[in-house]
Amino acid sequence: MAYSGDVVTGGPSDVRVLDGVTIRKASVGPMDNDVYLLTCRTSGEQLLVDAAADPDRLLALVREGSPAGRLDTVVTTHRHPDHTGALESLLAVTGAVHACGADDALAMPVAVQRRLHHGDVVSVGHLVLDVVGLRGHTPGSVALAYREPHRVHEDGAVAGRVHLFTGDSLFPGGPGRTTDPEAFRSLMTDLEERVFGVLDDETWVYPGHGRDTVLGDERPHLQEWWSRGW
């Protein structure tokens, strides 16, 4: 079955098999947080985006990609409690390295082994993900960008397409919530310069809640977002 990105809390994960990586999406917790497991198809190394809630469900997700329960890295997109609720338990069980945006590190409920900055890269086996700083929802919010290879074979793969895991910084219909006009301007500027200004319309967006989108669906509304202020 083709990947849709439509998941419900308590339901099964949705799986996308691409050349080099398998992406699994699941929904957890009372705020219906989206979490994403990336598995390198060559090495078996795994990365989880946001250990948000329900550690038993997350461990089951990890085991979907690795029956032995291998988890190498957890990247927390930002410091809000609904995105960190299962961190302590999952890290204790798996021994994974924890990474997050440098400016959110001190607010994390657990130790941070790697502090991420815009322009850094995170490796998962043979996969390379670019760190995109998106300051505004929180000061240290980060997104991760994975680009498909230029030769692809899997059904549904698109050569060179980017897959962008945005946390709560970008959703279908607009940017993430900000608490004041300065934070809004910061987030919108980063989105325009670091996302819409450099990535094409086919870029697939995986947000921290709700359904996926593509940049081509959101790009026509940038001026509308600026005008409304949220």
C-alpha positions as protocol buffer text, in pm:
chain_id: "A"
residue {
  index: 1
  type: MET
  ca { x: 0 y: 0 z: 0 }
}
residue {
  index: 2
  type: ALA
  ca { x: 131 y: 345 z: -90 }
}
residue {
  index: 3
  type: TYR
  ca { x: 241 y: 576 z: 188 }
}
residue {
  index: 4
  type: SER
  ca { x: -18 y: 840 z: 281 }
}
residue {
  index: 5
  type: GLY
  ca { x: 109 y: 979 z: 611 }
}
residue {
  index: 6
  type: ASP
  ca { x: -234 y: 937 z: 767 }
}
residue {
  index: 7
  type: VAL
  ca { x: -193 y: 785 z: 1113 }
}
residue {
  index: 8
  type: VAL
  ca { x: -398 y: 781 z: 1433 }
}
residue {
  index: 9
  type: THR
  ca { x: -292 y: 744 z: 1792 }
}
residue {
  index: 10
  type: GLY
  ca { x: -310 y: 380 z: 1890 }
}
residue {
  index: 11
  type: GLY
  ca { x: -310 y: 271 z: 1527 }
}
residue {
  index: 12
  type: PRO
  ca { x: -45 y: 115 z: 1306 }
}
residue {
  index: 13
  type: SER
  ca { x: 248 y: 303 z: 1162 }
}
residue {
  index: 14
  type: ASP
  ca { x: 256 y: 411 z: 799 }
}
residue {
  index: 15
  type: VAL
  ca { x: 563 y: 291 z: 612 }
}
residue {
  index: 16
  type: ARG
  ca { x: 747 y: 448 z: 320 }
}
residue {
  index: 17
  type: VAL
  ca { x: 1022 y: 241 z: 155 }
}
residue {
  index: 18
  type: LEU
  ca { x: 1270 y: 444 z: -47 }
}
residue {
  index: 19
  type: ASP
  ca { x: 1611 y: 374 z: -194 }
}
residue {
  index: 20
  type: GLY
  ca { x: 1841 y: 366 z: 105 }
}
residue {
  index: 21
  type: VAL
  ca { x: 1591 y: 447 z: 379 }
}
residue {
  index: 22
  type: THR
  ca { x: 1266 y: 322 z: 526 }
}
residue {
  index: 23
  type: ILE
  ca { x: 1053 y: 588 z: 697 }
}
residue {
  index: 24
  type: ARG
  ca { x: 793 y: 488 z: 953 }
}
residue {
  index: 25
  type: LYS
  ca { x: 539 y: 737 z: 1089 }
}
residue {
  index: 26
  type: ALA
  ca { x: 328 y: 682 z: 1401 }
}
residue {
  index: 27
  type: SER
  ca { x: 106 y: 895 z: 1623 }
}
residue {
  index: 28
  type: VAL
  ca { x: 145 y: 887 z: 2001 }
}
residue {
  index: 29
  type: GLY
  ca { x: 20 y: 1057 z: 2315 }
}
residue {
  index: 30
  type: PRO
  ca { x: -276 y: 1277 z: 2411 }
}
residue {
  index: 31
  type: MET
  ca { x: -168 y: 1553 z: 2170 }
}
residue {
  index: 32
  type: ASP
  ca { x: -143 y: 1315 z: 1872 }
}
residue {
  index: 33
  type: ASN
  ca { x: 226 y: 1374 z: 1817 }
}
residue {
  index: 34
  type: ASP
  ca { x: 380 y: 1242 z: 1497 }
}
residue {
  index: 35
  type: VAL
  ca { x: 705 y: 1051 z: 1541 }
}
residue {
  index: 36
  type: TYR
  ca { x: 929 y: 922 z: 1264 }
}
residue {
  index: 37
  type: LEU
  ca { x: 1170 y: 630 z: 1255 }
}
residue {
  index: 38
  type: LEU
  ca { x: 1435 y: 636 z: 980 }
}
residue {
  index: 39
  type: THR
  ca { x: 1612 y: 307 z: 908 }
}
residue {
  index: 40
  type: CYS
  ca { x: 1921 y: 289 z: 690 }
}
residue {
  index: 41
  type: ARG
  ca { x: 1855 y: -4 z: 459 }
}
residue {
  index: 42
  type: THR
  ca { x: 2227 y: -72 z: 417 }
}
residue {
  index: 43
  type: SER
  ca { x: 2356 y: -66 z: 776 }
}
residue {
  index: 44
  type: GLY
  ca { x: 2041 y: -112 z: 982 }
}
residue {
  index: 45
  type: GLU
  ca { x: 2118 y: 200 z: 1186 }
}
residue {
  index: 46
  type: GLN
  ca { x: 1810 y: 387 z: 1306 }
}
residue {
  index: 47
  type: LEU
  ca { x: 1716 y: 742 z: 1403 }
}
residue {
  index: 48
  type: LEU
  ca { x: 1397 y: 853 z: 1576 }
}
residue {
  index: 49
  type: VAL
  ca { x: 1259 y: 1203 z: 1532 }
}
residue {
  index: 50
  type: ASP
  ca { x: 1096 y: 1305 z: 1865 }
}
residue {
  index: 51
  type: ALA
  ca { x: 1048 y: 1055 z: 2148 }
}
residue {
  index: 52
  type: ALA
  ca { x: 723 y: 1231 z: 2223 }
}
residue {
  index: 53
  type: ALA
  ca { x: 516 y: 995 z: 2439 }
}
residue {
  index: 54
  type: ASP
  ca { x: 420 y: 631 z: 2506 }
}
residue {
  index: 55
  type: PRO
  ca { x: 763 y: 465 z: 2536 }
}
residue {
  index: 56
  type: ASP
  ca { x: 617 y: 116 z: 2487 }
}
residue {
  index: 57
  type: ARG
  ca { x: 469 y: 218 z: 2152 }
}
residue {
  index: 58
  type: LEU
  ca { x: 794 y: 384 z: 2050 }
}
residue {
  index: 59
  type: LEU
  ca { x: 996 y: 77 z: 2139 }
}
residue {
  index: 60
  type: ALA
  ca { x: 756 y: -132 z: 1932 }
}
residue {
  index: 61
  type: LEU
  ca { x: 809 y: 113 z: 1645 }
}
residue {
  index: 62
  type: VAL
  ca { x: 1185 y: 78 z: 1682 }
}
residue {
  index: 63
  type: ARG
  ca { x: 1148 y: -299 z: 1667 }
}
residue {
  index: 64
  type: GLU
  ca { x: 948 y: -272 z: 1344 }
}
residue {
  index: 65
  type: GLY
  ca { x: 1271 y: -153 z: 1187 }
}
residue {
  index: 66
  type: SER
  ca { x: 1506 y: -364 z: 1402 }
}
residue {
  index: 67
  type: PRO
  ca { x: 1380 y: -679 z: 1577 }
}
residue {
  index: 68
  type: ALA
  ca { x: 1676 y: -643 z: 1814 }
}
residue {
  index: 69
  type: GLY
  ca { x: 1553 y: -296 z: 1916 }
}
residue {
  index: 70
  type: ARG
  ca { x: 1851 y: -107 z: 1776 }
}
residue {
  index: 71
  type: LEU
  ca { x: 1819 y: 269 z: 1803 }
}
residue {
  index: 72
  type: ASP
  ca { x: 2129 y: 479 z: 1742 }
}
residue {
  index: 73
  type: THR
  ca { x: 2007 y: 838 z: 1764 }
}
residue {
  index: 74
  type: VAL
  ca { x: 1708 y: 1037 z: 1887 }
}
residue {
  index: 75
  type: VAL
  ca { x: 1676 y: 1389 z: 1749 }
}
residue {
  index: 76
  type: THR
  ca { x: 1440 y: 1612 z: 1946 }
}
residue {
  index: 77
  type: THR
  ca { x: 1308 y: 1887 z: 1720 }
}
residue {
  index: 78
  type: HIS
  ca { x: 1237 y: 2124 z: 2010 }
}
residue {
  index: 79
  type: ARG
  ca { x: 1206 y: 2143 z: 2385 }
}
residue {
  index: 80
  type: HIS
  ca { x: 830 y: 2135 z: 2444 }
}
residue {
  index: 81
  type: PRO
  ca { x: 711 y: 1860 z: 2681 }
}
residue {
  index: 82
  type: ASP
  ca { x: 478 y: 1694 z: 2432 }
}
residue {
  index: 83
  type: HIS
  ca { x: 786 y: 1615 z: 2220 }
}
residue {
  index: 84
  type: THR
  ca { x: 1004 y: 1484 z: 2504 }
}
residue {
  index: 85
  type: GLY
  ca { x: 770 y: 1275 z: 2719 }
}
residue {
  index: 86
  type: ALA
  ca { x: 925 y: 937 z: 2637 }
}
residue {
  index: 87
  type: LEU
  ca { x: 1287 y: 1051 z: 2604 }
}
residue {
  index: 88
  type: GLU
  ca { x: 1416 y: 934 z: 2939 }
}
residue {
  index: 89
  type: SER
  ca { x: 1262 y: 588 z: 2914 }
}
residue {
  index: 90
  type: LEU
  ca { x: 1357 y: 528 z: 2552 }
}
residue {
  index: 91
  type: LEU
  ca { x: 1715 y: 643 z: 2594 }
}
residue {
  index: 92
  type: ALA
  ca { x: 1757 y: 424 z: 2902 }
}
residue {
  index: 93
  type: VAL
  ca { x: 1635 y: 115 z: 2717 }
}
residue {
  index: 94
  type: THR
  ca { x: 1816 y: 170 z: 2386 }
}
residue {
  index: 95
  type: GLY
  ca { x: 2129 y: 363 z: 2478 }
}
residue {
  index: 96
  type: ALA
  ca { x: 2071 y: 596 z: 2183 }
}
residue {
  index: 97
  type: VAL
  ca { x: 2256 y: 924 z: 2147 }
}
residue {
  index: 98
  type: HIS
  ca { x: 2035 y: 1228 z: 2210 }
}
residue {
  index: 99
  type: ALA
  ca { x: 2068 y: 1533 z: 1986 }
}
residue {
  index: 100
  type: CYS
  ca { x: 1873 y: 1860 z: 1975 }
}
residue {
  index: 101
  type: GLY
  ca { x: 1909 y: 2223 z: 1877 }
}
residue {
  index: 102
  type: ALA
  ca { x: 2181 y: 2393 z: 2079 }
}
residue {
  index: 103
  type: ASP
  ca { x: 1957 y: 2674 z: 2203 }
}
residue {
  index: 104
  type: ASP
  ca { x: 1702 y: 2427 z: 2342 }
}
residue {
  index: 105
  type: ALA
  ca { x: 1955 y: 2195 z: 2509 }
}
residue {
  index: 106
  type: LEU
  ca { x: 1945 y: 2343 z: 2858 }
}
residue {
  index: 107
  type: ALA
  ca { x: 1566 y: 2306 z: 2870 }
}
residue {
  index: 108
  type: MET
  ca { x: 1570 y: 1935 z: 2785 }
}
residue {
  index: 109
  type: PRO
  ca { x: 1461 y: 1691 z: 3058 }
}
residue {
  index: 110
  type: VAL
  ca { x: 1757 y: 1460 z: 2985 }
}
residue {
  index: 111
  type: ALA
  ca { x: 2122 y: 1497 z: 2892 }
}
residue {
  index: 112
  type: VAL
  ca { x: 2209 y: 1607 z: 2539 }
}
residue {
  index: 113
  type: GLN
  ca { x: 2509 y: 1436 z: 2379 }
}
residue {
  index: 114
  type: ARG
  ca { x: 2507 y: 1647 z: 2065 }
}
residue {
  index: 115
  type: ARG
  ca { x: 2399 y: 2009 z: 2027 }
}
residue {
  index: 116
  type: LEU
  ca { x: 2290 y: 2085 z: 1672 }
}
residue {
  index: 117
  type: HIS
  ca { x: 2334 y: 2407 z: 1474 }
}
residue {
  index: 118
  type: HIS
  ca { x: 2201 y: 2516 z: 1138 }
}
residue {
  index: 119
  type: GLY
  ca { x: 2417 y: 2361 z: 866 }
}
residue {
  index: 120
  type: ASP
  ca { x: 2526 y: 2059 z: 1070 }
}
residue {
  index: 121
  type: VAL
  ca { x: 2472 y: 1706 z: 941 }
}
residue {
  index: 122
  type: VAL
  ca { x: 2345 y: 1398 z: 1121 }
}
residue {
  index: 123
  type: SER
  ca { x: 2449 y: 1058 z: 984 }
}
residue {
  index: 124
  type: VAL
  ca { x: 2242 y: 741 z: 1010 }
}
residue {
  index: 125
  type: GLY
  ca { x: 2452 y: 465 z: 861 }
}
residue {
  index: 126
  type: HIS
  ca { x: 2490 y: 560 z: 495 }
}
residue {
  index: 127
  type: LEU
  ca { x: 2225 y: 833 z: 520 }
}
residue {
  index: 128
  type: VAL
  ca { x: 2307 y: 1200 z: 568 }
}
residue {
  index: 129
  type: LEU
  ca { x: 2052 y: 1446 z: 705 }
}
residue {
  index: 130
  type: ASP
  ca { x: 2105 y: 1821 z: 698 }
}
residue {
  index: 131
  type: VAL
  ca { x: 2013 y: 2022 z: 1007 }
}
residue {
  index: 132
  type: VAL
  ca { x: 1794 y: 2325 z: 935 }
}
residue {
  index: 133
  type: GLY
  ca { x: 1761 y: 2575 z: 1217 }
}
residue {
  index: 134
  type: LEU
  ca { x: 1410 y: 2722 z: 1233 }
}
residue {
  index: 135
  type: ARG
  ca { x: 1412 y: 2970 z: 1519 }
}
residue {
  index: 136
  type: GLY
  ca { x: 1078 y: 3091 z: 1648 }
}
residue {
  index: 137
  type: HIS
  ca { x: 851 y: 2818 z: 1781 }
}
residue {
  index: 138
  type: THR
  ca { x: 1135 y: 2775 z: 2027 }
}
residue {
  index: 139
  type: PRO
  ca { x: 1482 y: 2932 z: 2007 }
}
residue {
  index: 140
  type: GLY
  ca { x: 1647 y: 2599 z: 1924 }
}
residue {
  index: 141
  type: SER
  ca { x: 1392 y: 2436 z: 1696 }
}
residue {
  index: 142
  type: VAL
  ca { x: 1548 y: 2229 z: 1419 }
}
residue {
  index: 143
  type: ALA
  ca { x: 1431 y: 2039 z: 1113 }
}
residue {
  index: 144
  type: LEU
  ca { x: 1606 y: 1751 z: 939 }
}
residue {
  index: 145
  type: ALA
  ca { x: 1634 y: 1721 z: 560 }
}
residue {
  index: 146
  type: TYR
  ca { x: 1708 y: 1398 z: 374 }
}
residue {
  index: 147
  type: ARG
  ca { x: 1758 y: 1399 z: -2 }
}
residue {
  index: 148
  type: GLU
  ca { x: 1684 y: 1090 z: -211 }
}
residue {
  index: 149
  type: PRO
  ca { x: 1968 y: 973 z: -438 }
}
residue {
  index: 150
  type: HIS
  ca { x: 1977 y: 1077 z: -801 }
}
residue {
  index: 151
  type: ARG
  ca { x: 1920 y: 719 z: -916 }
}
residue {
  index: 152
  type: VAL
  ca { x: 1616 y: 553 z: -764 }
}
residue {
  index: 153
  type: HIS
  ca { x: 1441 y: 221 z: -818 }
}
residue {
  index: 154
  type: GLU
  ca { x: 1168 y: 188 z: -555 }
}
residue {
  index: 155
  type: ASP
  ca { x: 805 y: 251 z: -648 }
}
residue {
  index: 156
  type: GLY
  ca { x: 710 y: 600 z: -534 }
}
residue {
  index: 157
  type: ALA
  ca { x: 1069 y: 722 z: -513 }
}
residue {
  index: 158
  type: VAL
  ca { x: 1161 y: 1052 z: -679 }
}
residue {
  index: 159
  type: ALA
  ca { x: 1523 y: 1122 z: -770 }
}
residue {
  index: 160
  type: GLY
  ca { x: 1667 y: 1408 z: -565 }
}
residue {
  index: 161
  type: ARG
  ca { x: 1347 y: 1476 z: -369 }
}
residue {
  index: 162
  type: VAL
  ca { x: 1394 y: 1615 z: -18 }
}
residue {
  index: 163
  type: HIS
  ca { x: 1212 y: 1479 z: 288 }
}
residue {
  index: 164
  type: LEU
  ca { x: 1187 y: 1746 z: 558 }
}
residue {
  index: 165
  type: PHE
  ca { x: 1101 y: 1664 z: 922 }
}
residue {
  index: 166
  type: THR
  ca { x: 986 y: 1996 z: 1065 }
}
residue {
  index: 167
  type: GLY
  ca { x: 868 y: 1935 z: 1421 }
}
residue {
  index: 168
  type: ASP
  ca { x: 628 y: 2217 z: 1510 }
}
residue {
  index: 169
  type: SER
  ca { x: 787 y: 2478 z: 1283 }
}
residue {
  index: 170
  type: LEU
  ca { x: 587 y: 2411 z: 964 }
}
residue {
  index: 171
  type: PHE
  ca { x: 247 y: 2251 z: 910 }
}
residue {
  index: 172
  type: PRO
  ca { x: -6 y: 2232 z: 631 }
}
residue {
  index: 173
  type: GLY
  ca { x: -155 y: 2580 z: 636 }
}
residue {
  index: 174
  type: GLY
  ca { x: 120 y: 2774 z: 809 }
}
residue {
  index: 175
  type: PRO
  ca { x: 410 y: 2805 z: 1048 }
}
residue {
  index: 176
  type: GLY
  ca { x: 408 y: 2672 z: 1402 }
}
residue {
  index: 177
  type: ARG
  ca { x: 278 y: 2876 z: 1694 }
}
residue {
  index: 178
  type: THR
  ca { x: 493 y: 3164 z: 1818 }
}
residue {
  index: 179
  type: THR
  ca { x: 449 y: 3369 z: 2133 }
}
residue {
  index: 180
  type: ASP
  ca { x: 530 y: 3719 z: 2009 }
}
residue {
  index: 181
  type: PRO
  ca { x: 580 y: 3916 z: 1686 }
}
residue {
  index: 182
  type: GLU
  ca { x: 959 y: 3890 z: 1702 }
}
residue {
  index: 183
  type: ALA
  ca { x: 949 y: 3512 z: 1724 }
}
residue {
  index: 184
  type: PHE
  ca { x: 701 y: 3502 z: 1436 }
}
residue {
  index: 185
  type: ARG
  ca { x: 928 y: 3717 z: 1218 }
}
residue {
  index: 186
  type: SER
  ca { x: 1223 y: 3497 z: 1307 }
}
residue {
  index: 187
  type: LEU
  ca { x: 1042 y: 3177 z: 1213 }
}
residue {
  index: 188
  type: MET
  ca { x: 897 y: 3315 z: 891 }
}
residue {
  index: 189
  type: THR
  ca { x: 1236 y: 3453 z: 786 }
}
residue {
  index: 190
  type: ASP
  ca { x: 1404 y: 3119 z: 848 }
}
residue {
  index: 191
  type: LEU
  ca { x: 1128 y: 2935 z: 662 }
}
residue {
  index: 192
  type: GLU
  ca { x: 1160 y: 3166 z: 363 }
}
residue {
  index: 193
  type: GLU
  ca { x: 1541 y: 3168 z: 351 }
}
residue {
  index: 194
  type: ARG
  ca { x: 1625 y: 2815 z: 465 }
}
residue {
  index: 195
  type: VAL
  ca { x: 1328 y: 2614 z: 337 }
}
residue {
  index: 196
  type: PHE
  ca { x: 1119 y: 2778 z: 64 }
}
residue {
  index: 197
  type: GLY
  ca { x: 1417 y: 2967 z: -76 }
}
residue {
  index: 198
  type: VAL
  ca { x: 1632 y: 2658 z: -131 }
}
residue {
  index: 199
  type: LEU
  ca { x: 1399 y: 2357 z: -162 }
}
residue {
  index: 200
  type: ASP
  ca { x: 1166 y: 2279 z: -449 }
}
residue {
  index: 201
  type: ASP
  ca { x: 792 y: 2218 z: -459 }
}
residue {
  index: 202
  type: GLU
  ca { x: 823 y: 1838 z: -444 }
}
residue {
  index: 203
  type: THR
  ca { x: 983 y: 1854 z: -98 }
}
residue {
  index: 204
  type: TRP
  ca { x: 779 y: 1634 z: 135 }
}
residue {
  index: 205
  type: VAL
  ca { x: 707 y: 1784 z: 477 }
}
residue {
  index: 206
  type: TYR
  ca { x: 660 y: 1563 z: 785 }
}
residue {
  index: 207
  type: PRO
  ca { x: 528 y: 1779 z: 1071 }
}
residue {
  index: 208
  type: GLY
  ca { x: 509 y: 1715 z: 1444 }
}
residue {
  index: 209
  type: HIS
  ca { x: 130 y: 1678 z: 1440 }
}
residue {
  index: 210
  type: GLY
  ca { x: -129 y: 1594 z: 1178 }
}
residue {
  index: 211
  type: ARG
  ca { x: -101 y: 1521 z: 810 }
}
residue {
  index: 212
  type: ASP
  ca { x: 195 y: 1564 z: 579 }
}
residue {
  index: 213
  type: THR
  ca { x: 221 y: 1822 z: 304 }
}
residue {
  index: 214
  type: VAL
  ca { x: 453 y: 1930 z: 22 }
}
residue {
  index: 215
  type: LEU
  ca { x: 615 y: 2270 z: -17 }
}
residue {
  index: 216
  type: GLY
  ca { x: 437 y: 2331 z: -345 }
}
residue {
  index: 217
  type: ASP
  ca { x: 103 y: 2333 z: -163 }
}
residue {
  index: 218
  type: GLU
  ca { x: 225 y: 2583 z: 96 }
}
residue {
  index: 219
  type: ARG
  ca { x: 440 y: 2820 z: -110 }
}
residue {
  index: 220
  type: PRO
  ca { x: 149 y: 3023 z: -260 }
}
residue {
  index: 221
  type: HIS
  ca { x: 36 y: 3117 z: 92 }
}
residue {
  index: 222
  type: LEU
  ca { x: 356 y: 3271 z: 231 }
}
residue {
  index: 223
  type: GLN
  ca { x: 237 y: 3630 z: 191 }
}
residue {
  index: 224
  type: GLU
  ca { x: -96 y: 3537 z: 350 }
}
residue {
  index: 225
  type: TRP
  ca { x: 91 y: 3401 z: 655 }
}
residue {
  index: 226
  type: TRP
  ca { x: 294 y: 3720 z: 682 }
}
residue {
  index: 227
  type: SER
  ca { x: -20 y: 3933 z: 658 }
}
residue {
  index: 228
  type: ARG
  ca { x: -217 y: 3747 z: 924 }
}
residue {
  index: 229
  type: GLY
  ca { x: 81 y: 3725 z: 1161 }
}
residue {
  index: 230
  type: TRP
  ca { x: 55 y: 3355 z: 1240 }
}
